[in-house]
Amino acid sequence: MELSITTTPSTRRWLNDVAPLIAAALLALLAAWPAHARDHLQLFVVKPYLELHTGPGRGYPVAQVVARGEAVDVLMRRTEWFKVRTERGVEGWAYERDLAQTTLADGTPFKINLGDRAGFTSHRWESGFFGGAYEGATLISAYQALSLTDHLKVELTASQFLGNLSNGYLIDLGLSHVFMPEWRISPFVTLGGGYERIEPKATLAQPLSANNQTAYVGVGLRYYLARRLFLRGELREREVFTSQNSNEVKNEWKLGFAFFY
Amino acid sequence: METRIRILLLSLVALECSGCALFHRQAKPDDSATASSDSDSNAPPPTVIDPQVERRNIKVPTIHPSNVEIGAYYGELSIQDFGAQPVAGLRLDYHISEDFFAEATYGRAKAGFTSFETLSNIQLLSDAERRFTYYNLSLGYNLLPGEVFIGRNLAMTSAFYLIGGIGSVKFAGDQNFTVNFGAGFRVLPTDWLAIHIDVQDLVFRSDVTGVEQLKNNLQATIGASVFF
């Protein structure tokens, strides 16, 4: 314990000067965020009643019901649950499928994106992370995708690989095309480019770290699990443009979880 | 008498004039309309309605999604062979559904000394190599969602969750692929604040103490996070 705490003048200065500032900024953010005023969407109950649970989950008991013709203000959404306030000021959590049966003030049905197969087919964002291998090294990878259409996506991937001889990072930007987005198992192809950084291990006499440009092609499968969750597996073949006479070809596979929103 | 007749006549004339003017003004548009329809069809069509009311742009309020959780934690990390040391970290969670959430964490600790180092006074690692830095990408499952009651009037939603994932630990001059798993308890005093208590094991393979073996590094932390 004693050995682990070594305060140099610079760290002390940091603690004195910077840390209170960060703490104050965080506190200000905390104080400001929930108080942020906003207009609430008003929805009208058209079914005989709308059930309000005490918490955002299927197991929380129903403590209130809103009768047909009455309105609720939607305060916020957490996963499949919406926090609403009734005209009498009672707050509770309504399930998304129940709320999808209400109407807006002009009588049009209230539409929401449900976390279901239709959402799996058509969504705007997806994220995920993977484990795998890159030329024998263990690979850890995470990605973020933006859907241009149901078929075409722009993907940003960041990876770290940990091998016996060297470690390194990969960063890629590419396009992927999903062939049958409405299928539970949907195949896709992907194409893009990026950078590879290799850091040889200190114990070995090897050249210094290197940054290389890369380009890749890949194929993969998406498998819808439940709600907003799906499995994603991928194979990539990567051309690494080195400063040597010939380029290197490296293979990569990865498997992991992803979700859409 | 004569003056009275003169006043009457004058007022009649005045009335006549004003009446003519009024009639003339009213009749004019009709005249021009008939004239234009009769004379030529090339003239621009008459503007029938020219509303001066601005269109109201009704904006439906959007629903605020609150699925992202950002926070910090602090606790104790037992680094195998190097003693238990304070650990601090940051967490970013995304609540995918009421059951599942994804979590990214980044933590730092500084390893102590092995018993060999303490007894022999020989240091195996430099000061920089003693820095234990890790990140994890995990998937969590809310196994036991529930409510916590404090007294008669306060109920807070809570969940006991299981969590597991992969990541990397930088320690003793090497980066190691790490598997993490554990369990935690989350309680929400308000809708936007969460208190976490977590216990996790960070497992990686290392030969830092001479023989390559699996190193179990148990971590117990308490933290707070804010929903956005």
Boltz contact constraints between the chains, C-beta under 6 A:
constraints:
  - contact:
      token1: [A, 4]
      token2: [B, 85]
      max_distance: 6.0
  - contact:
      token1: [A, 4]
      token2: [B, 110]
      max_distance: 6.0
  - contact:
      token1: [A, 34]
      token2: [B, 192]
      max_distance: 6.0
  - contact:
      token1: [A, 39]
      token2: [B, 61]
      max_distance: 6.0
  - contact:
      token1: [A, 40]
      token2: [B, 61]
      max_distance: 6.0
  - contact:
      token1: [A, 41]
      token2: [B, 61]
      max_distance: 6.0
  - contact:
      token1: [A, 41]
      token2: [B, 63]
      max_distance: 6.0
  - contact:
      token1: [A, 55]
      token2: [B, 157]
      max_distance: 6.0
  - contact:
      token1: [A, 57]
      token2: [B, 98]
      max_distance: 6.0
  - contact:
      token1: [A, 57]
      token2: [B, 145]
      max_distance: 6.0
  - contact:
      token1: [A, 59]
      token2: [B, 145]
      max_distance: 6.0
  - contact:
      token1: [A, 74]
      token2: [B, 63]
      max_distance: 6.0
  - contact:
      token1: [A, 76]
      token2: [B, 64]
      max_distance: 6.0
  - contact:
      token1: [A, 76]
      token2: [B, 66]
      max_distance: 6.0
  - contact:
      token1: [A, 77]
      token2: [B, 63]
      max_distance: 6.0
  - contact:
      token1: [A, 77]
      token2: [B, 65]
      max_distance: 6.0
  - contact:
      token1: [A, 78]
      token2: [B, 66]
      max_distance: 6.0
  - contact:
      token1: [A, 79]
      token2: [B, 95]
      max_distance: 6.0
  - contact:
      token1: [A, 79]
      token2: [B, 97]
      max_distance: 6.0
  - contact:
      token1: [A, 79]
      token2: [B, 98]
      max_distance: 6.0
  - contact:
      token1: [A, 80]
      token2: [B, 98]
      max_distance: 6.0
  - contact:
      token1: [A, 129]
      token2: [B, 137]
      max_distance: 6.0
  - contact:
      token1: [A, 131]
      token2: [B, 166]
      max_distance: 6.0
  - contact:
      token1: [A, 138]
      token2: [B, 177]
      max_distance: 6.0
  - contact:
      token1: [A, 140]
      token2: [B, 166]
      max_distance: 6.0
  - contact:
      token1: [A, 142]
      token2: [B, 137]
      max_distance: 6.0
  - contact:
      token1: [A, 160]
      token2: [B, 168]
      max_distance: 6.0
  - contact:
      token1: [A, 162]
      token2: [B, 175]
      max_distance: 6.0
  - contact:
      token1: [A, 162]
      token2: [B, 177]
      max_distance: 6.0
  - contact:
      token1: [A, 167]
      token2: [B, 175]
      max_distance: 6.0
  - contact:
      token1: [A, 202]
      token2: [B, 173]
      max_distance: 6.0
  - contact:
      token1: [A, 227]
      token2: [B, 97]
      max_distance: 6.0
  - contact:
      token1: [A, 228]
      token2: [B, 96]
      max_distance: 6.0
  - contact:
      token1: [A, 228]
      token2: [B, 97]
      max_distance: 6.0
  - contact:
      token1: [A, 229]
      token2: [B, 96]
      max_distance: 6.0
  - contact:
      token1: [A, 229]
      token2: [B, 100]
      max_distance: 6.0
  - contact:
      token1: [A, 257]
      token2: [B, 139]
      max_distance: 6.0
  - contact:
      token1: [A, 259]
      token2: [B, 96]
      max_distance: 6.0
